[in-house]
């Protein structure tokens, strides 16, 4: 069984404060996350191994964006998101 079947997948936006390396302006950006919430029970069709893995599984979210466009109108450069955890348990 694909481990993704342990989770209900949804999308979420979360704000993060980022600092543009070009113009050094810091602003709040809404970042896109995929939220994988663990299901209440193992979906049908799981075997012994799935049961063990499912028991240990935890809800988590993964950052989808890796770049943002600077909000400073005089800059507008795209830069890499850094200093943000790209994966978090919830
Ligand atoms: Zn900038």
PDB file of the backbone (N, CA, C, O) and the ligand in Angstrom, with CONECT records:
HET     ZN  A 101       1
ATOM      1  N   UNK A   1       0.842  -1.204   0.000  1.00  0.00           N
ATOM      2  CA  UNK A   1       0.000   0.000   0.000  1.00  0.00           C
ATOM      3  C   UNK A   1       0.875   1.252   0.000  1.00  0.00           C
ATOM      4  O   UNK A   1       1.871   1.342   0.718  1.00  0.00           O
ATOM      5  N   UNK A   2       0.471   2.208  -0.826  1.00  0.00           N
ATOM      6  CA  UNK A   2       1.207   3.469  -0.876  1.00  0.00           C
ATOM      7  C   UNK A   2       1.000   4.219   0.438  1.00  0.00           C
ATOM      8  O   UNK A   2      -0.128   4.367   0.909  1.00  0.00           O
ATOM      9  N   UNK A   3       2.092   4.686   1.019  1.00  0.00           N
ATOM     10  CA  UNK A   3       1.992   5.379   2.312  1.00  0.00           C
ATOM     11  C   UNK A   3       1.074   6.596   2.254  1.00  0.00           C
ATOM     12  O   UNK A   3       0.528   7.016   3.275  1.00  0.00           O
ATOM     13  N   UNK A   4       0.906   7.158   1.070  1.00  0.00           N
ATOM     14  CA  UNK A   4       0.020   8.322   0.941  1.00  0.00           C
ATOM     15  C   UNK A   4      -1.419   7.973   1.292  1.00  0.00           C
ATOM     16  O   UNK A   4      -2.203   8.842   1.673  1.00  0.00           O
ATOM     17  N   UNK A   5      -1.757   6.704   1.163  1.00  0.00           N
ATOM     18  CA  UNK A   5      -3.128   6.290   1.482  1.00  0.00           C
ATOM     19  C   UNK A   5      -3.400   6.328   2.983  1.00  0.00           C
ATOM     20  O   UNK A   5      -4.553   6.219   3.401  1.00  0.00           O
ATOM     21  N   UNK A   6      -2.372   6.478   3.788  1.00  0.00           N
ATOM     22  CA  UNK A   6      -2.569   6.599   5.243  1.00  0.00           C
ATOM     23  C   UNK A   6      -3.125   7.978   5.591  1.00  0.00           C
ATOM     24  O   UNK A   6      -3.639   8.201   6.687  1.00  0.00           O
ATOM     25  N   UNK A   7      -3.009   8.890   4.639  1.00  0.00           N
ATOM     26  CA  UNK A   7      -3.301  10.297   4.945  1.00  0.00           C
ATOM     27  C   UNK A   7      -4.418  10.865   4.080  1.00  0.00           C
ATOM     28  O   UNK A   7      -4.657  10.409   2.962  1.00  0.00           O
ATOM     29  N   UNK A   8      -5.093  11.869   4.622  1.00  0.00           N
ATOM     30  CA  UNK A   8      -6.006  12.686   3.838  1.00  0.00           C
ATOM     31  C   UNK A   8      -5.238  13.933   3.448  1.00  0.00           C
ATOM     32  O   UNK A   8      -4.742  14.660   4.309  1.00  0.00           O
ATOM     33  N   UNK A   9      -5.139  14.183   2.145  1.00  0.00           N
ATOM     34  CA  UNK A   9      -4.298  15.271   1.684  1.00  0.00           C
ATOM     35  C   UNK A   9      -5.111  16.540   1.439  1.00  0.00           C
ATOM     36  O   UNK A   9      -6.199  16.486   0.865  1.00  0.00           O
ATOM     37  N   UNK A  10      -4.586  17.665   1.871  1.00  0.00           N
ATOM     38  CA  UNK A  10      -5.231  18.941   1.578  1.00  0.00           C
ATOM     39  C   UNK A  10      -4.155  20.007   1.432  1.00  0.00           C
ATOM     40  O   UNK A  10      -2.981  19.765   1.711  1.00  0.00           O
ATOM     41  N   UNK A  11      -4.568  21.177   0.997  1.00  0.00           N
ATOM     42  CA  UNK A  11      -3.608  22.265   0.813  1.00  0.00           C
ATOM     43  C   UNK A  11      -3.849  23.334   1.862  1.00  0.00           C
ATOM     44  O   UNK A  11      -4.975  23.519   2.325  1.00  0.00           O
ATOM     45  N   UNK A  12      -2.802  24.030   2.231  1.00  0.00           N
ATOM     46  CA  UNK A  12      -2.936  25.112   3.200  1.00  0.00           C
ATOM     47  C   UNK A  12      -1.937  26.203   2.872  1.00  0.00           C
ATOM     48  O   UNK A  12      -0.860  25.944   2.335  1.00  0.00           O
ATOM     49  N   UNK A  13      -2.321  27.445   3.209  1.00  0.00           N
ATOM     50  CA  UNK A  13      -1.407  28.571   3.053  1.00  0.00           C
ATOM     51  C   UNK A  13      -1.006  29.025   4.444  1.00  0.00           C
ATOM     52  O   UNK A  13      -1.848  29.182   5.328  1.00  0.00           O
ATOM     53  N   UNK A  14       0.287  29.233   4.626  1.00  0.00           N
ATOM     54  CA  UNK A  14       0.740  29.722   5.913  1.00  0.00           C
ATOM     55  C   UNK A  14       1.722  30.859   5.710  1.00  0.00           C
ATOM     56  O   UNK A  14       2.590  30.798   4.840  1.00  0.00           O
ATOM     57  N   UNK A  15       1.576  31.907   6.528  1.00  0.00           N
ATOM     58  CA  UNK A  15       2.474  33.046   6.359  1.00  0.00           C
ATOM     59  C   UNK A  15       3.860  32.768   6.940  1.00  0.00           C
ATOM     60  O   UNK A  15       4.002  32.094   7.960  1.00  0.00           O
ATOM     61  N   UNK A  16       4.875  33.304   6.265  1.00  0.00           N
ATOM     62  CA  UNK A  16       6.245  33.226   6.766  1.00  0.00           C
ATOM     63  C   UNK A  16       6.930  34.547   6.452  1.00  0.00           C
ATOM     64  O   UNK A  16       6.688  35.149   5.406  1.00  0.00           O
ATOM     65  N   UNK A  17       7.785  34.991   7.360  1.00  0.00           N
ATOM     66  CA  UNK A  17       8.528  36.221   7.119  1.00  0.00           C
ATOM     67  C   UNK A  17       9.829  35.868   6.419  1.00  0.00           C
ATOM     68  O   UNK A  17      10.640  35.095   6.931  1.00  0.00           O
ATOM     69  N   UNK A  18      10.015  36.451   5.231  1.00  0.00           N
ATOM     70  CA  UNK A  18      11.212  36.159   4.436  1.00  0.00           C
ATOM     71  C   UNK A  18      11.940  37.452   4.118  1.00  0.00           C
ATOM     72  O   UNK A  18      11.346  38.528   4.041  1.00  0.00           O
ATOM     73  N   UNK A  19      13.221  37.314   3.940  1.00  0.00           N
ATOM     74  CA  UNK A  19      14.079  38.457   3.693  1.00  0.00           C
ATOM     75  C   UNK A  19      14.684  38.328   2.291  1.00  0.00           C
ATOM     76  O   UNK A  19      15.401  37.366   2.015  1.00  0.00           O
ATOM     77  N   UNK A  20      14.406  39.272   1.420  1.00  0.00           N
ATOM     78  CA  UNK A  20      14.917  39.210   0.051  1.00  0.00           C
ATOM     79  C   UNK A  20      16.429  39.471   0.052  1.00  0.00           C
ATOM     80  O   UNK A  20      16.886  40.470   0.606  1.00  0.00           O
ATOM     81  N   UNK A  21      17.198  38.575  -0.565  1.00  0.00           N
ATOM     82  CA  UNK A  21      18.657  38.753  -0.588  1.00  0.00           C
ATOM     83  C   UNK A  21      19.093  39.891  -1.507  1.00  0.00           C
ATOM     84  O   UNK A  21      20.210  40.391  -1.367  1.00  0.00           O
ATOM     85  N   UNK A  22      18.237  40.314  -2.447  1.00  0.00           N
ATOM     86  CA  UNK A  22      18.613  41.383  -3.379  1.00  0.00           C
ATOM     87  C   UNK A  22      18.448  42.757  -2.764  1.00  0.00           C
ATOM     88  O   UNK A  22      19.366  43.576  -2.814  1.00  0.00           O
ATOM     89  N   UNK A  23      17.272  43.020  -2.178  1.00  0.00           N
ATOM     90  CA  UNK A  23      17.017  44.368  -1.658  1.00  0.00           C
ATOM     91  C   UNK A  23      16.943  44.392  -0.129  1.00  0.00           C
ATOM     92  O   UNK A  23      16.762  45.455   0.465  1.00  0.00           O
ATOM     93  N   UNK A  24      17.083  43.234   0.507  1.00  0.00           N
ATOM     94  CA  UNK A  24      17.093  43.119   1.970  1.00  0.00           C
ATOM     95  C   UNK A  24      15.824  43.645   2.628  1.00  0.00           C
ATOM     96  O   UNK A  24      15.846  44.138   3.755  1.00  0.00           O
ATOM     97  N   UNK A  25      14.716  43.528   1.897  1.00  0.00           N
ATOM     98  CA  UNK A  25      13.429  43.894   2.472  1.00  0.00           C
ATOM     99  C   UNK A  25      12.776  42.644   3.030  1.00  0.00           C
ATOM    100  O   UNK A  25      12.721  41.598   2.384  1.00  0.00           O
ATOM    101  N   UNK A  26      12.286  42.786   4.247  1.00  0.00           N
ATOM    102  CA  UNK A  26      11.640  41.635   4.837  1.00  0.00           C
ATOM    103  C   UNK A  26      10.130  41.833   4.783  1.00  0.00           C
ATOM    104  O   UNK A  26       9.622  42.920   5.057  1.00  0.00           O
ATOM    105  N   UNK A  27       9.424  40.769   4.426  1.00  0.00           N
ATOM    106  CA  UNK A  27       7.974  40.863   4.284  1.00  0.00           C
ATOM    107  C   UNK A  27       7.353  39.506   4.592  1.00  0.00           C
ATOM    108  O   UNK A  27       8.042  38.497   4.737  1.00  0.00           O
ATOM    109  N   UNK A  28       6.039  39.521   4.687  1.00  0.00           N
ATOM    110  CA  UNK A  28       5.338  38.270   4.973  1.00  0.00           C
ATOM    111  C   UNK A  28       4.814  37.669   3.677  1.00  0.00           C
ATOM    112  O   UNK A  28       4.160  38.348   2.885  1.00  0.00           O
ATOM    113  N   UNK A  29       5.102  36.409   3.471  1.00  0.00           N
ATOM    114  CA  UNK A  29       4.684  35.714   2.262  1.00  0.00           C
ATOM    115  C   UNK A  29       3.806  34.532   2.642  1.00  0.00           C
ATOM    116  O   UNK A  29       4.083  33.819   3.607  1.00  0.00           O
ATOM    117  N   UNK A  30       2.748  34.335   1.875  1.00  0.00           N
ATOM    118  CA  UNK A  30       1.890  33.177   2.082  1.00  0.00           C
ATOM    119  C   UNK A  30       2.497  32.000   1.320  1.00  0.00           C
ATOM    120  O   UNK A  30       2.581  32.024   0.092  1.00  0.00           O
ATOM    121  N   UNK A  31       2.911  30.990   2.042  1.00  0.00           N
ATOM    122  CA  UNK A  31       3.529  29.838   1.396  1.00  0.00           C
ATOM    123  C   UNK A  31       2.528  28.686   1.296  1.00  0.00           C
ATOM    124  O   UNK A  31       1.673  28.505   2.163  1.00  0.00           O
ATOM    125  N   UNK A  32       2.657  27.919   0.222  1.00  0.00           N
ATOM    126  CA  UNK A  32       1.759  26.791  -0.027  1.00  0.00           C
ATOM    127  C   UNK A  32       2.301  25.512   0.590  1.00  0.00           C
ATOM    128  O   UNK A  32       3.448  25.127   0.362  1.00  0.00           O
ATOM    129  N   UNK A  33       1.474  24.880   1.354  1.00  0.00           N
ATOM    130  CA  UNK A  33       1.843  23.622   1.981  1.00  0.00           C
ATOM    131  C   UNK A  33       0.853  22.526   1.573  1.00  0.00           C
ATOM    132  O   UNK A  33      -0.325  22.788   1.330  1.00  0.00           O
ATOM    133  N   UNK A  34       1.360  21.308   1.506  1.00  0.00           N
ATOM    134  CA  UNK A  34       0.489  20.133   1.387  1.00  0.00           C
ATOM    135  C   UNK A  34       0.378  19.556   2.795  1.00  0.00           C
ATOM    136  O   UNK A  34       1.380  19.239   3.436  1.00  0.00           O
ATOM    137  N   UNK A  35      -0.853  19.428   3.255  1.00  0.00           N
ATOM    138  CA  UNK A  35      -1.064  18.887   4.599  1.00  0.00           C
ATOM    139  C   UNK A  35      -1.518  17.444   4.468  1.00  0.00           C
ATOM    140  O   UNK A  35      -2.504  17.159   3.789  1.00  0.00           O
ATOM    141  N   UNK A  36      -0.801  16.531   5.118  1.00  0.00           N
ATOM    142  CA  UNK A  36      -1.204  15.122   5.116  1.00  0.00           C
ATOM    143  C   UNK A  36      -1.641  14.744   6.526  1.00  0.00           C
ATOM    144  O   UNK A  36      -0.823  14.542   7.424  1.00  0.00           O
ATOM    145  N   UNK A  37      -2.948  14.658   6.686  1.00  0.00           N
ATOM    146  CA  UNK A  37      -3.505  14.313   7.997  1.00  0.00           C
ATOM    147  C   UNK A  37      -3.754  12.820   8.059  1.00  0.00           C
ATOM    148  O   UNK A  37      -4.418  12.242   7.199  1.00  0.00           O
ATOM    149  N   UNK A  38      -3.207  12.215   9.095  1.00  0.00           N
ATOM    150  CA  UNK A  38      -3.359  10.770   9.241  1.00  0.00           C
ATOM    151  C   UNK A  38      -4.833  10.395   9.394  1.00  0.00           C
ATOM    152  O   UNK A  38      -5.566  11.032  10.151  1.00  0.00           O
ATOM    153  N   UNK A  39      -5.259   9.369   8.679  1.00  0.00           N
ATOM    154  CA  UNK A  39      -6.653   8.924   8.772  1.00  0.00           C
ATOM    155  C   UNK A  39      -6.908   8.265  10.131  1.00  0.00           C
ATOM    156  O   UNK A  39      -5.983   7.827  10.815  1.00  0.00           O
ATOM    157  N   UNK A  40      -8.185   8.210  10.496  1.00  0.00           N
ATOM    158  CA  UNK A  40      -8.548   7.620  11.787  1.00  0.00           C
ATOM    159  C   UNK A  40      -8.178   6.140  11.852  1.00  0.00           C
ATOM    160  O   UNK A  40      -7.781   5.629  12.899  1.00  0.00           O
ATOM    161  N   UNK A  41      -8.314   5.475  10.726  1.00  0.00           N
ATOM    162  CA  UNK A  41      -7.960   4.054  10.700  1.00  0.00           C
ATOM    163  C   UNK A  41      -7.298   3.715   9.375  1.00  0.00           C
ATOM    164  O   UNK A  41      -7.416   4.446   8.392  1.00  0.00           O
ATOM    165  N   UNK A  42      -6.611   2.606   9.377  1.00  0.00           N
ATOM    166  CA  UNK A  42      -5.932   2.140   8.163  1.00  0.00           C
ATOM    167  C   UNK A  42      -6.991   1.820   7.102  1.00  0.00           C
ATOM    168  O   UNK A  42      -7.962   1.118   7.387  1.00  0.00           O
ATOM    169  N   UNK A  43      -6.805   2.333   5.877  1.00  0.00           N
ATOM    170  CA  UNK A  43      -7.779   2.007   4.824  1.00  0.00           C
ATOM    171  C   UNK A  43      -7.787   0.508   4.554  1.00  0.00           C
ATOM    172  O   UNK A  43      -6.770  -0.153   4.766  1.00  0.00           O
ATOM    173  N   UNK A  44      -8.914  -0.049   4.088  1.00  0.00           N
ATOM    174  CA  UNK A  44      -8.987  -1.482   3.831  1.00  0.00           C
ATOM    175  C   UNK A  44      -7.933  -1.924   2.821  1.00  0.00           C
ATOM    176  O   UNK A  44      -7.577  -1.170   1.915  1.00  0.00           O
ATOM    177  N   UNK A  45      -7.444  -3.130   2.978  1.00  0.00           N
ATOM    178  CA  UNK A  45      -6.465  -3.655   2.031  1.00  0.00           C
ATOM    179  C   UNK A  45      -5.057  -3.634   2.594  1.00  0.00           C
ATOM    180  O   UNK A  45      -4.128  -4.132   1.957  1.00  0.00           O
ATOM    181  N   UNK A  46      -4.885  -3.061   3.788  1.00  0.00           N
ATOM    182  CA  UNK A  46      -3.561  -3.011   4.388  1.00  0.00           C
ATOM    183  C   UNK A  46      -3.156  -4.357   4.979  1.00  0.00           C
ATOM    184  O   UNK A  46      -3.994  -5.088   5.506  1.00  0.00           O
ATOM    185  N   UNK A  47      -1.884  -4.675   4.891  1.00  0.00           N
ATOM    186  CA  UNK A  47      -1.405  -5.920   5.493  1.00  0.00           C
ATOM    187  C   UNK A  47      -0.708  -5.619   6.825  1.00  0.00           C
ATOM    188  O   UNK A  47      -0.778  -4.504   7.344  1.00  0.00           O
ATOM    189  N   UNK A  48      -0.034  -6.641   7.363  1.00  0.00           N
ATOM    190  CA  UNK A  48       0.651  -6.524   8.651  1.00  0.00           C
ATOM    191  C   UNK A  48       1.648  -5.356   8.668  1.00  0.00           C
ATOM    192  O   UNK A  48       1.726  -4.592   9.631  1.00  0.00           O
ATOM    193  N   UNK A  49       2.397  -5.247   7.583  1.00  0.00           N
ATOM    194  CA  UNK A  49       3.419  -4.194   7.497  1.00  0.00           C
ATOM    195  C   UNK A  49       2.787  -2.811   7.470  1.00  0.00           C
ATOM    196  O   UNK A  49       3.281  -1.872   8.094  1.00  0.00           O
ATOM    197  N   UNK A  50       1.671  -2.701   6.726  1.00  0.00           N
ATOM    198  CA  UNK A  50       0.965  -1.426   6.681  1.00  0.00           C
ATOM    199  C   UNK A  50       0.460  -1.056   8.068  1.00  0.00           C
ATOM    200  O   UNK A  50       0.537   0.105   8.472  1.00  0.00           O
ATOM    201  N   UNK A  51      -0.056  -2.042   8.797  1.00  0.00           N
ATOM    202  CA  UNK A  51      -0.574  -1.764  10.140  1.00  0.00           C
ATOM    203  C   UNK A  51       0.526  -1.210  11.030  1.00  0.00           C
ATOM    204  O   UNK A  51       0.307  -0.256  11.776  1.00  0.00           O
ATOM    205  N   UNK A  52       1.711  -1.809  10.951  1.00  0.00           N
ATOM    206  CA  UNK A  52       2.840  -1.351  11.778  1.00  0.00           C
ATOM    207  C   UNK A  52       3.272   0.058  11.374  1.00  0.00           C
ATOM    208  O   UNK A  52       3.519   0.917  12.222  1.00  0.00           O
ATOM    209  N   UNK A  53       3.358   0.274  10.067  1.00  0.00           N
ATOM    210  CA  UNK A  53       3.777   1.596   9.585  1.00  0.00           C
ATOM    211  C   UNK A  53       2.721   2.655   9.909  1.00  0.00           C
ATOM    212  O   UNK A  53       3.043   3.787  10.269  1.00  0.00           O
ATOM    213  N   UNK A  54       1.450   2.255   9.771  1.00  0.00           N
ATOM    214  CA  UNK A  54       0.372   3.187  10.045  1.00  0.00           C
ATOM    215  C   UNK A  54       0.372   3.593  11.514  1.00  0.00           C
ATOM    216  O   UNK A  54       0.118   4.752  11.843  1.00  0.00           O
ATOM    217  N   UNK A  55       0.656   2.640  12.391  1.00  0.00           N
ATOM    218  CA  UNK A  55       0.672   2.934  13.829  1.00  0.00           C
ATOM    219  C   UNK A  55       1.704   4.009  14.154  1.00  0.00           C
ATOM    220  O   UNK A  55       1.498   4.827  15.051  1.00  0.00           O
ATOM    221  N   UNK A  56       2.813   4.002  13.420  1.00  0.00           N
ATOM    222  CA  UNK A  56       3.886   4.966  13.683  1.00  0.00           C
ATOM    223  C   UNK A  56       3.703   6.267  12.909  1.00  0.00           C
ATOM    224  O   UNK A  56       4.347   7.272  13.207  1.00  0.00           O
ATOM    225  N   UNK A  57       2.820   6.240  11.912  1.00  0.00           N
ATOM    226  CA  UNK A  57       2.654   7.417  11.053  1.00  0.00           C
ATOM    227  C   UNK A  57       2.135   8.605  11.856  1.00  0.00           C
ATOM    228  O   UNK A  57       1.398   8.445  12.829  1.00  0.00           O
ATOM    229  N   UNK A  58       2.538   9.800  11.426  1.00  0.00           N
ATOM    230  CA  UNK A  58       2.123  11.040  12.083  1.00  0.00           C
ATOM    231  C   UNK A  58       1.667  12.014  11.011  1.00  0.00           C
ATOM    232  O   UNK A  58       2.182  12.005   9.893  1.00  0.00           O
ATOM    233  N   UNK A  59       0.700  12.852  11.355  1.00  0.00           N
ATOM    234  CA  UNK A  59       0.288  13.892  10.417  1.00  0.00           C
ATOM    235  C   UNK A  59       1.444  14.859  10.209  1.00  0.00           C
ATOM    236  O   UNK A  59       2.192  15.166  11.137  1.00  0.00           O
ATOM    237  N   UNK A  60       1.574  15.334   8.975  1.00  0.00           N
ATOM    238  CA  UNK A  60       2.661  16.275   8.716  1.00  0.00           C
ATOM    239  C   UNK A  60       2.308  17.170   7.546  1.00  0.00           C
ATOM    240  O   UNK A  60       1.318  16.937   6.853  1.00  0.00           O
ATOM    241  N   UNK A  61       3.105  18.177   7.328  1.00  0.00           N
ATOM    242  CA  UNK A  61       2.916  19.018   6.155  1.00  0.00           C
ATOM    243  C   UNK A  61       4.248  19.286   5.478  1.00  0.00           C
ATOM    244  O   UNK A  61       5.298  19.346   6.118  1.00  0.00           O
ATOM    245  N   UNK A  62       4.172  19.446   4.145  1.00  0.00           N
ATOM    246  CA  UNK A  62       5.368  19.628   3.324  1.00  0.00           C
ATOM    247  C   UNK A  62       5.235  20.942   2.565  1.00  0.00           C
ATOM    248  O   UNK A  62       4.184  21.242   1.998  1.00  0.00           O
ATOM    249  N   UNK A  63       6.287  21.701   2.563  1.00  0.00           N
ATOM    250  CA  UNK A  63       6.304  22.976   1.841  1.00  0.00           C
ATOM    251  C   UNK A  63       6.392  22.715   0.341  1.00  0.00           C
ATOM    252  O   UNK A  63       7.260  21.972  -0.116  1.00  0.00           O
ATOM    253  N   UNK A  64       5.485  23.332  -0.425  1.00  0.00           N
ATOM    254  CA  UNK A  64       5.490  23.130  -1.875  1.00  0.00           C
ATOM    255  C   UNK A  64       6.338  24.174  -2.598  1.00  0.00           C
ATOM    256  O   UNK A  64       6.976  23.871  -3.605  1.00  0.00           O
ATOM    257  N   UNK A  65       6.343  25.384  -2.090  1.00  0.00           N
ATOM    258  CA  UNK A  65       7.076  26.461  -2.761  1.00  0.00           C
ATOM    259  C   UNK A  65       8.569  26.361  -2.471  1.00  0.00           C
ATOM    260  O   UNK A  65       8.971  25.959  -1.379  1.00  0.00           O
ATOM    261  N   UNK A  66       9.386  26.728  -3.453  1.00  0.00           N
ATOM    262  CA  UNK A  66      10.812  26.853  -3.153  1.00  0.00           C
ATOM    263  C   UNK A  66      11.319  28.256  -3.500  1.00  0.00           C
ATOM    264  O   UNK A  66      12.437  28.627  -3.143  1.00  0.00           O
ATOM    265  N   UNK A  67      10.491  29.022  -4.191  1.00  0.00           N
ATOM    266  CA  UNK A  67      10.855  30.406  -4.527  1.00  0.00           C
ATOM    267  C   UNK A  67       9.647  31.318  -4.327  1.00  0.00           C
ATOM    268  O   UNK A  67       8.502  30.883  -4.451  1.00  0.00           O
ATOM    269  N   UNK A  68       9.912  32.572  -4.019  1.00  0.00           N
ATOM    270  CA  UNK A  68       8.848  33.580  -3.992  1.00  0.00           C
ATOM    271  C   UNK A  68       9.334  34.798  -4.776  1.00  0.00           C
ATOM    272  O   UNK A  68      10.533  34.987  -4.978  1.00  0.00           O
ATOM    273  N   UNK A  69       8.377  35.618  -5.211  1.00  0.00           N
ATOM    274  CA  UNK A  69       8.718  36.863  -5.886  1.00  0.00           C
ATOM    275  C   UNK A  69       8.697  37.975  -4.842  1.00  0.00           C
ATOM    276  O   UNK A  69       7.726  38.125  -4.102  1.00  0.00           O
ATOM    277  N   UNK A  70       9.760  38.739  -4.792  1.00  0.00           N
ATOM    278  CA  UNK A  70       9.887  39.820  -3.807  1.00  0.00           C
ATOM    279  C   UNK A  70       8.703  40.784  -3.916  1.00  0.00           C
ATOM    280  O   UNK A  70       8.270  41.155  -5.007  1.00  0.00           O
ATOM    281  N   UNK A  71       8.191  41.179  -2.729  1.00  0.00           N
ATOM    282  CA  UNK A  71       7.020  42.067  -2.735  1.00  0.00           C
ATOM    283  C   UNK A  71       7.392  43.529  -2.931  1.00  0.00           C
ATOM    284  O   UNK A  71       6.525  44.363  -3.193  1.00  0.00           O
ATOM    285  N   UNK A  72       8.638  43.833  -2.809  1.00  0.00           N
ATOM    286  CA  UNK A  72       9.098  45.200  -3.027  1.00  0.00           C
ATOM    287  C   UNK A  72       8.973  45.522  -4.518  1.00  0.00           C
ATOM    288  O   UNK A  72       9.649  44.914  -5.348  1.00  0.00           O
ATOM    289  N   UNK A  73       8.101  46.486  -4.853  1.00  0.00           N
ATOM    290  CA  UNK A  73       7.797  46.764  -6.263  1.00  0.00           C
ATOM    291  C   UNK A  73       9.010  47.210  -7.061  1.00  0.00           C
ATOM    292  O   UNK A  73       9.060  47.035  -8.279  1.00  0.00           O
ATOM    293  N   UNK A  74       9.981  47.781  -6.379  1.00  0.00           N
ATOM    294  CA  UNK A  74      11.186  48.214  -7.095  1.00  0.00           C
ATOM    295  C   UNK A  74      12.168  47.070  -7.302  1.00  0.00           C
ATOM    296  O   UNK A  74      13.180  47.232  -7.983  1.00  0.00           O
ATOM    297  N   UNK A  75      11.876  45.927  -6.722  1.00  0.00           N
ATOM    298  CA  UNK A  75      12.797  44.789  -6.800  1.00  0.00           C
ATOM    299  C   UNK A  75      12.166  43.660  -7.613  1.00  0.00           C
ATOM    300  O   UNK A  75      12.605  43.353  -8.722  1.00  0.00           O
ATOM    301  N   UNK A  76      11.119  43.045  -7.036  1.00  0.00           N
ATOM    302  CA  UNK A  76      10.354  42.012  -7.742  1.00  0.00           C
ATOM    303  C   UNK A  76      11.158  40.784  -8.135  1.00  0.00           C
ATOM    304  O   UNK A  76      10.696  39.977  -8.942  1.00  0.00           O
ATOM    305  N   UNK A  77      12.354  40.630  -7.576  1.00  0.00           N
ATOM    306  CA  UNK A  77      13.180  39.473  -7.938  1.00  0.00           C
ATOM    307  C   UNK A  77      12.649  38.214  -7.260  1.00  0.00           C
ATOM    308  O   UNK A  77      12.109  38.257  -6.155  1.00  0.00           O
ATOM    309  N   UNK A  78      12.817  37.110  -7.945  1.00  0.00           N
ATOM    310  CA  UNK A  78      12.474  35.840  -7.318  1.00  0.00           C
ATOM    311  C   UNK A  78      13.672  35.353  -6.525  1.00  0.00           C
ATOM    312  O   UNK A  78      14.812  35.429  -6.982  1.00  0.00           O
ATOM    313  N   UNK A  79      13.396  34.850  -5.331  1.00  0.00           N
ATOM    314  CA  UNK A  79      14.516  34.334  -4.546  1.00  0.00           C
ATOM    315  C   UNK A  79      14.124  33.033  -3.854  1.00  0.00           C
ATOM    316  O   UNK A  79      12.944  32.741  -3.659  1.00  0.00           O
ATOM    317  N   UNK A  80      15.126  32.276  -3.494  1.00  0.00           N
ATOM    318  CA  UNK A  80      14.898  30.987  -2.834  1.00  0.00           C
ATOM    319  C   UNK A  80      14.386  31.190  -1.414  1.00  0.00           C
ATOM    320  O   UNK A  80      14.833  32.081  -0.692  1.00  0.00           O
ATOM    321  N   UNK A  81      13.454  30.355  -1.042  1.00  0.00           N
ATOM    322  CA  UNK A  81      12.983  30.375   0.335  1.00  0.00           C
ATOM    323  C   UNK A  81      14.029  29.673   1.196  1.00  0.00           C
ATOM    324  O   UNK A  81      14.389  28.522   0.951  1.00  0.00           O
ATOM    325  N   UNK A  82      14.499  30.381   2.192  1.00  0.00           N
ATOM    326  CA  UNK A  82      15.447  29.734   3.090  1.00  0.00           C
ATOM    327  C   UNK A  82      15.094  30.115   4.518  1.00  0.00           C
ATOM    328  O   UNK A  82      14.419  31.120   4.746  1.00  0.00           O
ATOM    329  N   UNK A  83      15.533  29.339   5.455  1.00  0.00           N
ATOM    330  CA  UNK A  83      15.240  29.601   6.849  1.00  0.00           C
ATOM    331  C   UNK A  83      13.839  29.167   7.239  1.00  0.00           C
ATOM    332  O   UNK A  83      13.381  29.458   8.343  1.00  0.00           O
ATOM    333  N   UNK A  84      13.152  28.468   6.333  1.00  0.00           N
ATOM    334  CA  UNK A  84      11.830  27.934   6.652  1.00  0.00           C
ATOM    335  C   UNK A  84      11.937  26.421   6.631  1.00  0.00           C
ATOM    336  O   UNK A  84      12.497  25.841   5.700  1.00  0.00           O
ATOM    337  N   UNK A  85      11.406  25.793   7.645  1.00  0.00           N
ATOM    338  CA  UNK A  85      11.414  24.329   7.649  1.00  0.00           C
ATOM    339  C   UNK A  85      10.529  23.849   6.515  1.00  0.00           C
ATOM    340  O   UNK A  85       9.410  24.337   6.357  1.00  0.00           O
ATOM    341  N   UNK A  86      11.013  22.893   5.717  1.00  0.00           N
ATOM    342  CA  UNK A  86      10.241  22.448   4.562  1.00  0.00           C
ATOM    343  C   UNK A  86       9.322  21.283   4.916  1.00  0.00           C
ATOM    344  O   UNK A  86       8.522  20.842   4.091  1.00  0.00           O
ATOM    345  N   UNK A  87       9.439  20.796   6.126  1.00  0.00           N
ATOM    346  CA  UNK A  87       8.579  19.689   6.539  1.00  0.00           C
ATOM    347  C   UNK A  87       8.329  19.850   8.028  1.00  0.00           C
ATOM    348  O   UNK A  87       9.249  20.153   8.788  1.00  0.00           O
ATOM    349  N   UNK A  88       7.072  19.644   8.452  1.00  0.00           N
ATOM    350  CA  UNK A  88       6.760  19.799   9.861  1.00  0.00           C
ATOM    351  C   UNK A  88       5.677  18.821  10.273  1.00  0.00           C
ATOM    352  O   UNK A  88       4.715  18.603   9.537  1.00  0.00           O
ATOM    353  N   UNK A  89       5.834  18.234  11.449  1.00  0.00           N
ATOM    354  CA  UNK A  89       4.763  17.385  11.984  1.00  0.00           C
ATOM    355  C   UNK A  89       3.704  18.278  12.597  1.00  0.00           C
ATOM    356  O   UNK A  89       4.018  19.325  13.162  1.00  0.00           O
ATOM    357  N   UNK A  90       2.442  17.866  12.485  1.00  0.00           N
ATOM    358  CA  UNK A  90       1.369  18.703  13.000  1.00  0.00           C
ATOM    359  C   UNK A  90       0.511  17.924  13.996  1.00  0.00           C
ATOM    360  O   UNK A  90      -0.450  18.467  14.541  1.00  0.00           O
TER     361      UNK A  90
HETATM  362 ZN    ZN A 101      13.767  42.252  -3.194  1.00  0.00          ZN
END
